[in-house]
Amino acid sequence: MESKPKILNENSHVLEQWLLEEASLEWLQHILSRKRGMRNVSTSSQPVHSGQRLSSLAHQETEVSGGAPAPPENVSQSFSNETDEISESEERAFRSVVPRSARKSVTSDLFHQWLSAHQPRGDIRKQTKEISGVISSASLKKKTSSRGSIEQNDRLMELILDISNELDIDVLCHKIAVSLSSLAKADRCSMFLARGPRENRYLEAKLFDVQPTTTLDEALARANTERIFVIMGDGVAGQVALTKEHIIINDVHGDHRFKPEVDEKLGFSTSAVMCLPVCNYEGEIIGVVQLMNDRNPGFETKEFSETDVKLMERYLTFCGIGIQNAQLFEVSILEYKKNQLLLSLARSLFQEQMSLERLVSTIISEAKDMLKCQRCTVYLLDLKAYNAMESSFFHVGHAGQSPGVSPSTSSISVERAIPPSFGGIEFIIQASGSESELPLLQAQSDSKAPQILAQALEEISFQQAWEMEGQGMRVYTQHDKELQISRRSKIAKYVAYTKEVLNLNDVASWLGEEPFVETAGFVPLNMLCVPIFNGNRDVIGVAQLINKENNKKFDESEISLFEAFGIFCGIGIHNTKVYEGACKLMAKQKVALDCLSYHASASDGDTEWLVKAEIPSAQNFNLFKYNFDDTPLQDEETFKVTIRMFMEFGLINQFQIPYKVLCQWVLSVKKNYRPVKYHNWRHALNVCQTMFTVLKTGKMDRFMDDIEIFGLLVACLCHDLDHRGTNNAFQTKMDSPLAVLYSTSTMEHHHFDQCVMILSSEGNNIFQGMSTDDYRHVMRILEQAILSTDLALYFRKKDLFLETANKGEIDWQGDKKELLCGMLMTACDVSAIAKPWELQHKMAKRVADEFFDQGDMEKLRLNIQPIAMMDRERKDELPKMQVEFIDVVCKPLYTSLSESFPWIKPLLDGCIDNREKWADLAEKVEMGLTWIDHDTIDKPIEELVAGNAESTDFEFKVETLKNSSISNSSSRRESAISKKNDLKLRKH
């Protein structure tokens, strides 16, 4: 019995080899659990043993390494519970498996976080845990473990740490391939990575035929020359990728899964193959490694064993995590570069909008540099059709159809499970008889392509093309022969017609031609072609990338990037064309404005007449009275009235206004009023005269400076310029151009713009003698005063003004001055309500007629029922509506102004007097004793019936009531019988 431990101690490597190769996992777990049971009995009486020291050591190392999470609790317990006293050499060996502070990396940290935060999932995790756990326990448990096993573990951990820092996918795969060849003592190693969507994946050879001495450059050069794709389930690698189970074939020529054509194409003679899956930490297949030994005549060929498999699987567990991290890093780098490119393109959109050529040159230069190709070309469709957008884009009420190709939605795109390669050797590994399952590699496989190409050549034409080769830019027009006969332009027309991305392996083959050489010996081999869309998803151009550097293929990420480039290019082209169209329209508008200014401005003859005319005094025109009446005056006299008001305030000398300029401006303002029934030049004159009277007679000039007086007088004369006889609501209902330009206070903004236009016209700038600050000040007064005539703004500011005025003596400066000026403008605008009755009812008739015309247009053009004040059929309600208008708007305003400024009280008195007249008239209308169509309004119909009044110049309908009484002896009272008579008076 005593000899058995001695024999085992002397031959511990034999025991370890037997445990690794022959002992089952269940048996090992059983032995370990018994050992733990025996140890637990003496745990409380034993000092801290080396296993605990080892656990503490691992914890300290973890903290030094940057705070990476400690291994899972069960792993540390297995070390502490299953380990006897360990020698210093064994402790150093264990140190080698702990992450070192000198090797900080994303991969290492991510792996340790995964160990501590997740339970292992999938077959690969379970297998890794079982094998590594057993090996580690066995290695640390034995006092006299074999030196070879420790060296193997050290070597394995060095390789793992070497790849844990690497995030470059090319370098990482090369390191893995070289390390696998070295570990397995294989002649060659190939690595395949999984590509394509989950439902249609395939393998692509990342590195092929890598030997232990192969350098990275040599491996990448061969990978770029020899393109190998493997269908899932086909061949040895495809079967491993599909099943995630390793395969060992020590005699490949006796196994149907091995494809001898690979050896034939590459000139090898393979004898043995070991193929293993590479999975990520979720257990998904991300690649396959294939180790091969060559058949060398005269030498013994090494065969692969299950021991090799276990060693490879231990290493590949970490390789899978490293590859996934490298792929994620590669994706993030591509996304960063893509975002930088798109940001640069977006910046170019705003910097180069004034020139289409500069814009296209900028963005295709950046795209060419980003995607590393020989040439980049942008084709633009016939923009003569695009220019037709100008009128539709800027014509109100019509949505223009953007130009561009709007083909049928039939798609000729080809689903590619395996992307085409470009140049070099290419072959696909697939099972015999499965050609029908092989996805199409190129669009030329579509039988409809020739037909579609013929249609595209007939219907599509390009106006311009920009091509960049190196740093040079060439521009082609539709008249250039090169653009007309170019084979690449044919492909661009095809893409414009189909609206599909086209990724070609062989340009000549797709066209059904022999390989061709273009100018200067350029040979287009491969091409990525995308349509350029505008905002309406219409094709306005096509972008092409030709011949990617190193003959590489355009992969999915590059296609996505180039599609994004196409979107930005489309936005840029669209914006630039719209900007060019806007510039043309602005030029047209300027020309039209010059014409209008010429025709809207007073003639030199009229101006000379007014300059020479004598201007009567203010008393001759009764300018200081609130009952001013313009009806006896001729138009020529109204001009003199206006000049006199400016003279009375000394504005001509104060602001150095050339007298001729003032005369021409007055005539131009009158000329820009339309001949509508009420809001015309005469209304503007009356409003200006009321403001003059308020300032002079009402002594409001005490609260104003000269610039404010000047601005208020000009605002009164211009406050209804170009009035169309309709209000803001009508403009909005009609969706007129004015309503589009101004969403609020539509007509008031237009009046102000017309005022500015006249002032900007040659010979009409009455503010030309002012300083910059004074000019800015007077223009602000002018704008605020004109906008204040919008009654909607009055109702919003009325309460604030009443509240301010009711506070007593106020310093009317700053915002309060602006509020006061606004109220004065409203008071003057509605001052017709305070005129003597003879004038007031005439003006009311004109207002009513203008309102009724608008109501008629609403019925005719909008098919809506107008409001009461604009409904001609309800004209008899005018007196009642006048009373309401006085009570709601005029009386509160005049009352408040009169209380603060007593000299304005005549406006309130006139308003109250007219209210009594309108109220009396409303009662008569309600009793049927009068009508509203008569010129004198309040003349009773009895006078017309009796023949005491003339019935000329009007047409109306009168209803009268005649009562007859029947009396009898019983004094009974008979009810009146009404008889209706129609009386129609016509104009003779």
Order of alpha helices (4+ residues) and beta strands (2+ residues): alpha-alpha-alpha-alpha-alpha-alpha-alpha-alpha-alpha-alpha-beta-beta-alpha-beta-alpha-beta-alpha-beta-beta-alpha-alpha-beta-alpha-alpha-beta-alpha-beta-beta-alpha-alpha-beta-alpha-beta-beta-alpha-alpha-alpha-alpha-alpha-alpha-alpha-alpha-alpha-alpha-alpha-alpha-alpha-alpha-alpha-alpha-alpha-alpha-alpha-beta-beta
